[in-house]
Amino acid sequence: MTGTRPEFYEVFDDRFVTGRCTYGDERLEVLYRGCRWAEGPVYLPAWRQVVWSDIPNDRMLRWDEETGAVGVFRRSAGHTNGNTLDREGRLITCEQGNRRVTRTEHDGTVTVLADRWQGKRLNSPNDATVKSDGSIWFSDPDFGITSDYEGHRADSEIGANNVYRIDPRTGEVRLVADCFAAPNGLVFSADERQLFVSDTRAGFVRVFDVRDDGTLSDGKVFAEAAGRPEARFDNLRFDADGRLWVAAMNDGVHCYDPDGTLIGRLDIPEAVANISWGGAKRNRLFIAAETSLYSLVTSVTGTHPTGPGHRPWASTR
């Protein structure tokens, strides 16, 4: 990196510099403009593509890393929000309009993994993460049923906004946490002993200890939304050094040291909804922000959405 550090890197603690978080691209690359509300990017290493959601337009888009071309991945997509990959590289999607979590099989067919809990329809699944045992954990706020803009207006059958776990063997949907105003992004720590969950309305990231039986202990606050008054937390991603990167909507992308200190921020020109690591070296940060998909190649290596122990990149080169 040459010259003066670009202004979009905002340093709050020297660890943001010594950790080389401010090294890399000197500008944000715009990969696409034209969304109404961009969400849920995920990098598909086998195809060298990013798939992401454009919720109000009810479509999923894809960007090709080799050609730079953008096309429609799926239209009439159920107002999809968050996306991730399972341990076999299949796409896991939260369809908040259809009020379900689905898996796209390798042949393109779609399997419904969860649409009810105790016989009641889910609210509007938002984001998901996959544990090494194959279980899928997802948040279920009410964003998709409060209006027709990002889903379909409806009353909640459950009456609460919770986090659930899908058993990989039985398919059972189990409630794991019910203490949220609006749970959103969620991600496991490297050793999977902790689960981090953002609560958009409360303005917190909470961290829970994960017990051996898959249940959670009472959570505690890891980070509180700071910066601009309208800052709100969305999804979360770890880098390989244990720093937590958080999409803070109206306040860019926050970076937290493992001890919970806010050490830096990426100032993005639009409201950030979702982030994801990708590229052949996992050092490319894809940022879905309002109307656009951005990219920033960094000196920081990100973990895979299913955890740092899973490395499908090895088969892509």
Secondary structure, 3 states (H helix, E strand, C coil): CCCCCCCCEEECCCHHHHCCCCCECCCCEEEEECCCCEEEEEEECCCCEEEEEECCCCEEEEEECCCCCEEEEEECCCCEEEEEECCCCCEEEEECCCCEEEEECCCCCEEEEECEECCEECCCCCCEEECCCCCEEEEECCHHHCCCCCCCCCCCCCCCCEEEEECCCCCCEEEEECCCCCEEEEEECCCCCEEEEEECCCCEEEEEEECCCCCECCCEEEEECCCCCCCCCCCEEEECCCCEEEECECCCEEEECCCCCEEEEECCCCCEEEEEEECCCCCEEEEEECCEEEEEEECCCECCCCCCCCCHHHHCC
